[in-house]
Amino acid sequence: MTIDQIKRLLIGSPLRTRQLTHEKLPKWKALAIFSSDALSSVAYATEEILLVLSIIGISAYVYSIPIAISILVLLLVVTLSYRQIVHTFPSGGGAYVVAREHLNIPSSLMAGAALMIDYVLTVAVSISSGVAALISAFPVLIPWKVELAVFLVLTLMLLNLRGIRESATVFAYPTYLFIFSILVMIGVGGTQIWKEGWHGYEVQAANQIGDIVTWTGALLLLRAFSSGCSALTGVEAISNGVPSFRSPAPRNAAITMMWMSLLLGAMFFGITLLAYAFGIAPKEHETVVSQIAEHVFGRGPLYYLIQVATMLILFLAANTSFTGFPQLTSIIAQDRFLPRNLAMRGDRLVFSNGIVLLSVLSILLIISFNGDTHGLIPLYAVGVFLSFTIAQWGLVKRFLNEKSKRLFRIAVTGLGTVITGLVTLITLVSKFSEGAWMVAFAIPLLVWMFYLIRNHYDEIGKELRVDLHSLPKKVKTKVIIPISGISKVVAQSIAYAKGISDDVVVVTVDFDDEHAAQMREKWEKWNPNVPLIILRSPYRTLISPLLKYIDTLEKEKEEDEFITVLVPQFIVKKWWHALLHNQTALLLKAVLIYRKDVVVSTIPFHLHH
């Protein structure tokens, strides 16, 4: 089986460019593919709040409720702001495009870097959390958590390489299974609370206040709030992927964003409420959602259904990044701040290079952190809220520059800018020592890399720019044909060389005088009209004498003259036949390709046996 056949088996047959319109998504599929990241965050956001509050003590768990409410208010503000971004920038790109159009290039690059880091972290966190949900139900898998996570990333990569529409269909059903199962769990749990009353932590308000009214307590509350803000990661994904929606794309994207926010808010608050009402506390190898499900349903079929659904949604949540990251990098690449090959669609009409790049970076991150979700979370929210802040500030500037100013839109977006800016600072400060410093360092490093790439493309553009009013000059070329003996491939090479130049010379490297004399004699009988240069090699090397000879010719040639090295090469019928022949041609091309005014060309000779 050839490499192309394996590729077709894994990702399917190529799609024509005109089929791109058929790859657009209806709202119900778009909700699954773009919202899985945001919706899946309910599986760990509450747990992250409780983990921080546990440092203060059990009495502090009561603050999980007001923290959750404040996060819901933040979700409302961000949703209203990003709905406007969807309508205002239907071409996608989210914060990067908003900042590019209405702020400045450095701001847009900062937003782009923050989003790229967030997308990589989304894959790592979602997959690691999905594995955590799996091993909560099946502890025997604990030793294999990193291997499982890497396998899931590779599986997701293959699904996305097959195309948007196919992956959306696969992802839709587990997403709706998760939504249904969590809502049922919240409904049944709420009914139990209604009938039986709250049976969680019974604490006195005085104790709670006494534990919190300290600088340390206040900082821990802010840290718990910033940890819970991980529930908002992924909210921006729809604004980045508006072009993937069916027409009218902006309207459909805005409606989908409202669905997502309502579901996210309901599930996040419901889980937080149940966790406090049932007295749930974080455990090392069992998630909070697992404990709530066990409390509500026991370790029966419904419990395992919720665990499997949670694992699947966390697995699929990474798909938001597999949609957003390639789309974003393609836009940045079109602006020449990233390699151009990231801007090209593959034969399945997806940005294949971006998908592969995201997979590699995510796997490296998972391995580096040993698949530990709690170790990755501190890195998570900084980039998200930085991009939120930049996007909303750009939108405020746009609204202020409009002739017909709409005060409500300016007020909502301005409030969102202030709030998300404060959350960015809170997250950075409260989690700096836990790993947020890495993101703070990585964002400017990426921006610096963007400028290096852009400067390279600008310099290349200047050097390659041609004067359209002048015609190219005719140049001369001397053709050198390296050979090892007289054969049909040599005859073919000489015939081709004479077609492009009158100055053709054949060069061979020999190790002893006797063999060199025999070669000279045969050549004089066979083709005396073409000069044969025999280079001696006392140390039995082939490449070095050829390079020295070419160096000599380079010094002697005229200014506008080229040297063409025409390398004969066997093309074998079977791959393993290549192992039976010297690869001198490949090595010679690799060495000469960087020489100025030296053209390296291959003359292929296809073997039939």
Number of C-alpha atoms within 10 A of each C-alpha: 5 8 8 9 11 11 11 13 10 13 17 15 13 13 14 10 11 9 11 15 12 9 19 19 23 18 19 15 22 28 24 28 30 34 29 34 29 24 29 31 27 27 26 26 25 30 26 25 28 27 17 22 24 16 11 17 13 16 21 22 24 20 18 24 16 11 21 26 15 15 22 22 12 18 21 16 19 26 22 18 24 26 21 17 27 26 18 15 18 20 18 26 30 28 34 27 25 26 27 19 15 19 18 12 14 16 21 25 25 25 30 30 26 28 30 23 24 25 31 24 25 29 31 32 31 28 33 30 27 32 28 28 28 25 21 22 18 12 13 9 14 15 10 12 20 21 15 18 28 22 14 20 25 15 14 21 22 18 20 24 25 22 22 22 20 13 20 24 16 15 24 19 16 22 26 17 18 24 22 14 20 24 17 14 25 22 14 14 24 19 13 15 15 10 9 9 12 16 11 15 16 12 13 9 11 9 11 18 13 11 16 19 10 11 9 12 18 13 15 20 22 20 23 27 27 29 26 28 29 25 28 26 22 25 25 29 27 32 28 26 25 29 20 24 23 19 15 11 21 25 17 20 29 23 13 23 27 15 15 21 22 14 16 25 21 15 22 25 21 21 25 25 20 25 26 20 20 20 17 21 17 19 12 7 13 16 24 26 28 21 21 23 25 17 17 21 16 13 14 10 10 17 23 19 15 25 27 19 25 30 26 25 32 34 29 33 30 31 30 23 29 31 24 27 27 26 25 27 27 25 21 24 20 16 13 19 23 21 17 17 16 23 23 17 17 17 18 22 20 22 25 25 19 23 24 18 16 23 24 15 15 25 23 14 18 25 15 11 15 16 26 19 21 16 14 21 24 26 24 27 28 31 29 25 30 22 28 27 26 23 30 29 25 27 28 22 17 17 18 14 11 9 7 8 12 11 11 9 16 20 12 16 27 20 19 27 26 14 17 22 20 15 22 22 15 18 26 24 18 21 21 17 11 15 16 23 16 13 22 16 10 15 21 16 13 18 21 16 15 23 16 14 17 18 14 13 17 13 10 11 11 9 9 9 8 11 8 7 6 7 8 9 7 7 9 17 21 20 24 23 21 24 20 13 13 13 10 10 18 21 13 14 23 22 11 13 22 13 8 14 13 12 14 20 18 19 17 19 22 21 16 12 10 10 11 16 13 10 18 16 12 13 17 13 8 11 13 12 10 15 14 21 15 17 17 18 16 10 9 13 13 19 15 14 20 20 14 12 13 18 12 11 13 18 9 9 14 11 10 11 15 18 20 21 24 24 21 23 20 17 15 18 12 11 10 9 11 13 10 9 10 11 12 15 18 12 11 19 17 11 12 15 13 11 13 10 15 19 18 20 15 15 19 15 16 12 10 8 7
